[in-house]
């Protein structure tokens, strides 16, 4: 089975087993971890079969049978050495998914065997260190007591057997994994901001960062707040040499860091092209001892986060050239921006998503913004629709930066109306994304859509980049025809008078049971007689 739709259905069925036992932010760890384990195990058996038969197996059970046979022979050590060199890990025959699935089908599933498989992979190479740390096979969230907990995991293992991860062509598997991450983001809501950038903003960011660099072989992509790694991986969709891209990413949350590592493997990224780190981007700078400048920098950092803003950072090369000012303690937006910009190559492009406040807030942020503009570093500002992201409903913007370019003009694009409503979130379809890219690439003023502001324009606005100052999207009010309006008022007054006459006539014809009622109606009639 290689069909992407079938693959998605099987993987999502695995989520159904866990849904209800825990929230999406928790069960995503189990499902995505088990899918990755199956991928590693099935790939391992496929490699075994290939080494023995020089072909891809039609049936992994046959590969399992041959593996068990060889492991009891004198050729076992030679085969294991080959596997260590090519796969970076080894598994005993009873640690494979095929073996553990058989146990699950025979109601003899043993969590210790699965945990041993996890441990073996993690201990095989630094590349896999701690990869399954969050997949707690003994958690009470799986059920009450050993039997129920084991039954839950066994059921997921049986469901996932329907996913053929070996014969999935091209990027089908990676895209399916990306789909799952997106679905979990939708279910998780606010917590999803840790690991997912929605499709529309992600595609705009990556296409802009890749513009003019599509043909480059050995492209280096960097995301200092990588989440699941989806932004970096999206860049490969626009490269003519995707297999040679090198990925550098950092992530603060350990579980999200592990998710990014899995995502890399499932998209077929070679181990030597993965340079990922679990750490705090704003604390100590990274990377410092290998490649430190990159062709593409893509970022969707946490908005207006807290950071130390300690005086020591004024001596940090990332932040030291901005008028002796640091991003405020309660708003680290410019700290993230300057970190990414510091790591951008002279010929590269950076695209970052931030809240609109960075465009106009004063004090230290105003000083940093002014210096960036005077240096010609800010290339474009793109206003996105509100309610695009799972962790906030506020409108955001994309800031595009370049180093040492000619000119200091800035292109403003207002894309706030380019969306469709879809359930809880607004989404940008392909036509909306393409429109933004068309405006970006043309780099010309377009009425109510884009404005190419000169440096003088920006200076006259006191370096305030608030988009409405440059792109006027207000609609002109329709001109009022006073002659026509006068005629309508006269006709309306005439109709009111005629209506009043008819009403008075009806009231005069009434008879009354008491003088009190007659007087009340008479007073009421006098109102219309005065008009």
N, C-alpha and C positions, 0 to 999 in steps of 0.2 A: 504493500500500500504506500503510494507516494503522494496521493492527492492531498493538497494542503487543507481542504475543507474537512476531509475525513480525519486528518491528523488533529485539527483543532477540536473537532467534536470529541475525540477520544481523550485528549488532554483536559478539556473542560469537564468531561464526565468524571475525571479524577477529582476535580474540585467539588463536584456534587456529593461525593462520599464524605468530605470534610465539612462542607457548608452546614451550619447549624450547630456544630460542636464547638466552634470558635469563630472569631471575626476574621474578615478577609486578610487583615494585616498579619494575622498569625498563620492561617492555613496556607497562604501563599508560600511561606517558607517550606512547609512540608511538600507541597505539590511540586514546586520548582526544584527543590532538592532531589526528590525522587525521580523526576524526569531527567535531571542531569546525571544521577547515578545510573539510570537505565542507559542513557546515551554512552557513558564511559564504558559500562560493562558490555553493551552490544558492539561498540566500536572495537573493544578489546578482543572479543570472540571473532569478529570479522577479520581482524588483523591476524589472529592465530590461524584461521582458515586460509587466509591469503598466503601466509608464510609456508603453510603445508601443501597448498594446492595451486598457488599462483592464480587465484580467482576469488570473486566475491561469493559468499554463501547464499543460496536461496533460502536456507532454513538454518536458524541459529541453533536449533537443537542438534543438528548434525555437526555444527562447529563445536558445540559443547561436548558431544560424544568423542570427537577426535581429540579434543584438548585433554579430556580425562585419560584417554588412551596414551597419549604422548607423555603426560605427566607421571605415568607409572613406568616409563621406559628410560633408557640411558640417554635419550636425546633431550630430556626435560631441561637440564641446565642451559644448554645451548639455546633452546627456544626462549627461555625466560630472559636470557641476556639480550637476545634480539628484541624482545618486547620492552625491556627496560630502556634500551637505546632509542626505540622509535616512539613508544607511548608514554614514557616517563613514569609508568606505574605498572604493577603486576597484580593479579588476583588469583587466589587459589580456585580450583574448579568449583568448590562449594560456596564461593563468594559471589559468583556471577548472578546476574538478574535471572537468567534461565533456571539456575539451580534453586534460587530462593522462590521464584514463581511456582516451581513444582511443589515446594513445601507448602506454599499458600494454598494451592489447589488441593493438596492432600490433607489440609487442616493440620499440618505439622509445622507451621511457620514459627521460626525462632528469631526473636529480635536480636539476640546476641550475634547470630551469624551476619545479619545486616549491619549491625554496629561494627563488627570486625571488618567487613568490606569497606565501610566508611573510613575506619582507622587506617587500613592498609593503603588506601588511595592517598589519604592526607599525609601519611608518613613516607610515601614513596619519593616525593620531590617537593622542594620548597614551593613550587608552582601551585600545589594543592593544599598547602598548609592551612588548617582550620576551615576548609571549605564547607564542611558539613556541620560545623559547630552549632548552628542554630536548629538543626533538625533533631529535636529531642524525642527519641523513640520511647521514652519512659514518662512522658508528660501526662498529667491528669487531664489535660485538655482533650486527649485522644479518647477518654472514657474513664470509667471508674474500675480500677483493678486491672491486673495483668491481662486477663482474658479479653476484656473489651478493648484495651489499648492495642494488643496484638492483632485483634480482629480488624480494627480500623486500618492499620497499616497494611495488613494482608489484603484487604479489599481494594485499597488504592493500587497495590502492586498488580492485582488481577486485572483491574480496569485498564491500567496503562499498558498491559500486554498487547492491546489492540493497536498501539502506535508503533509503526515500523520506522525506526529512526535511522536505519542503515541505508535504505533505498530511497530516502527522501532526497529529491534532486535539488541542486542549486542551494538557494537560501531558504528553502521551505521550512526546515527545522528552526533556523534562527528567527525567521519571521513569525512562526507559530509561537515561539517562546516570547517574542516581543509582543505578540497579541495578548498572551496570557498576562504579561506584566501590565499592559494597558487595561485589561479587564479588572485586574486586582486594584489598579489605581482608581478606577471608577467606583468599585465597591468600597474601597477603603476611605475615600474622601480626603479629609484634611491631612491625614498621615501620609498620603500619597505624594505630597510635595517633596518628601525625602528622596523619592526614587524615579519620578516620571515627569517628562515634559510632553504635553499633548502633541499630537501629530502636526497640526498646523504651524504653531510657533517653531517646533523642532525642524520642520522642513525648510522654513524661511531662514532660520539661523544657519543651517548646514549648507543650503544652496548659496547663500551669501558668502559664507566663509570659504566655500570651494570655488567661487567664481574666479576664473583665470588660472586656476591651479588643477584643473581636471586632468591634464596630461602628465602631471609631475609623477615620476616614479620614485618611490621611497618617501612619499609625503608623510609628514609628522603632524599628528593631531593631538591636541591637549585639552583636557577638561578638568579643571581643579576642583569641581563640585560634581563629579560624574554621575552620581546616583546609580542607576542600572547600566550606565554606559551607552544608553540609546542614542544620545546626541553624537558621540564619536562614531558609533557604528552607522548612523545615518549618512555620515560624510562619504562612506564607501559607495553609496548608491550613485554618487555623482563623480566618481573617479574612474578613469579608463585603465588604471593600474591598481585595483582594489587589494590584490593579494600582497602588495608591497607596502601598504600603509602601516606605519608604526603608531601605536596608541599609548599615550601617556595620560593616566588619570589618577585622581586622588578623591577619596571619599571618607567622611568622618564616621558614619555609622557602620559598624562591623558587618551587620547582616546585609546592608545594602552593598557594601564593598564585595561581599561574597557573591551577591546576585550579579554584579557587574562582571566578575571573573567567570561565572558560569555562562553569562550571556556572550562573552568573547569566544569561548570554546564552541558554543552552539552555533555561532556565526562563522565557524571555520577559521578563526584567527589563529595563526601559528603561535606557539608559546614564545618564540624569540621576538615576536612583534607586540607582545603584551608587557607593558610597564605600568603596573597598577600598584597603588599604595593606600593603606588605611591610615589616615592621619588628618590633622587639623590644618587646613589650607592657610589660615591666617596666623597660625602660631609660628612654627619654623618654616622657612621657605623650602620648597621642593618642586622640581628636582634641582640639585646643585652639583652633583658629581658625575652627570652624564650629559645627555642633550638638555640644554636649558632654554632654547628658543625654538619656537614651533611655527609651522606654516599656517596652521588653522588653530585658533583658540575659540572654543564654544563653551558658553556658561549659562546656567540657570541657577544662580546661588539662592540661598534662603534670603528672603526680602527683609530689609531693615533688622537684621540680626544684631545681637549684642556681641561685642568683642572687647578686649582689654584696652585698646588704644593707648598702651603704655608708652611713656616717653622714649623708651629704647627703640621703638619702631621708627623714630625720626632718623636714626642712623642706618636703618634697613634700606638697602638699595632699591627695593620695590617702592618705597614711600618717601624717599628723602628729597626728591626734587620738586616738591609741590608747595613751595612757600612756607615751609615749616609747619604745615597743617596735616592732621590725620583725620580720617573719617571719624565722626562722633562715636562714642561708646555704644550708644543705643541704635546706631544706624551704620552697619558695616558695609553698606552697598558700594561705596567708593573704594573701600579696602579690597573687596573682591575684584572690582574692576581694575584697579592698579596692579594687583597681583597678576591677573591674566595678561594685562597689557605689557608688563615687564617681561613676560615670557614669550612675547610675540616676535617673530623674525622681522627684519626690516622690510621684507617683501611679502609678509603674510597679511592675513585679515582676521580680526577678532569680532565676534558677535556675542552680545550678552543681553539677557532679559533682566530688566529691573523695574521697580515701581516708578511712576511718573515723578515722584518727589525729587529724584536725582536731577531732573531737568531744571528745577527752579529754586530749590532750597538754598538758603544763603549760608553765612558764616563760613566754617571750614570747607564745606562742600562747594560753596560758591567759589572759593579761592581755587580749589582743585579743578573745578570745571573750567574756570577762566584760563588757567595755565594749559589745560588740554586743548582748549580752543585756540589759544595763541600759538601753540605748537603745531596746529593743523591736524591733531590726532583724531578728532571726532569727524567721521566721514559721513555718517547718516544717522537719523533718528526716525524710528518707525513706531507709530502708535498702534497698539493692538486692541482688539475688542475687549470689553470687560467680561468677567466670568468665563475665562478660558482655562484657568488652572484649577486643579482639584483642591488646592490648599488655600486659595483666596479668590474672592469675587472681584477684587479691585482691578481696574485697567492697568496694563503694563506696557512697557515699550522695549524695543530692541535698539541698542546703541551699537553702531558699527565703528570700529577703530582701525586705523592704519598708522604706520610709522613713516616719517620722512617722505611724505608725498608732496607733490607740487600743489600749491593753493591751500586756502583755509576755508573754502566754502563748505556748507553743510546741507545735505539733502534732507528735507523733512517729508515724511509720508504719513498721511492720516488713513490708517486701515481700520479705524474703529467700527466702521459699518460693514466690513467685509466678513460676514459670518452668517451661519444659520443656527437657529435654536434647536438643540437636540437633548431631550430629557433635562438633566440638571445643568448641563454645561452648554455654552456656545461653542460651535466648532467651525473651523475654517476648511472649506472644501478645496479641491484642486484649483477650481477657477479663481477662488479668492487668493490662494497662494501664488498662482501664476500672475495675477494682477499686480501683487506687491512686487514680485521679481521684475516684471515689465517696467514698472515705475522706477525701481532701483537701478536697473541697467540703463534705462534711457537717460536718467539723471537730468531731467528737465522739469520746469514748473508746469503743472497741469491744474487747471482751475478746480478748486475744492478737493483735490487729491494729493498734490505734491507741490513743494516749493523749494527751489534751489537758492538758499540764502547766501549772500556774500558775507565776508568777514565784517564789512561795515554794517550790514543789516544786524548782525549778531551783537556787535559792539554797541550799536545804538539802542539795543534792547538790554543793555547791561549784562550781557552773556547769559541771559535767561533763555532757555531752550524749550519753554512750554509750547507745545505744537500749535495750539490755536493762535499764537502770536504770528505764526508764519503761514499756516494753511487755514484759510477762512472757509469753513464748511456751512456757515449759516445760509439759509435760503432767503432771498429777497422777498419782502412782503409784496403781495399783489397790489398794484396801484388802484386807488379808489376813484371811481367815476362819480364825482360829486353831483353832476346833473342827473345821472341815473338814480343815485341814492336819494336825491331830493324828491324825485318822482315817486319812488317806492314809499318814502315816508308819507307823502301826501295821500297816496292810495290807502296806506295802512290807517291813517287818521280818519279818512273818509269811511272806511269799513268799520272802525271803532264807533264812530258817531251813529252810523246806521244800526249797528248792533245795540247800542245804548237805547235808541228810539224804540226798537222792537221790544227790548226788555221792559222799558217803562210802560209801554202799551199793555204788555201782559200783566204787569203789577197793578195797573189801574183797574183792570177788569176783575181783580180778586175781591172776594167778600170776606168779612172777618167776624169771628165769634165774640171778640172782646175789643174794647177801645184801646187796651194796652198793646195788643198785637197790631192793630191798625196804625197806632202812633209809631211803633218800631219800624214797620214797613214804609211808612211815610218818610221817616228820617233816612232810611236806606235809599229811597227814591230820590231824595233831595241831592244826594251825592252825584248821581248821574245827570240831574238837571243842571248842576253847576258846571259840568264838563263841557 
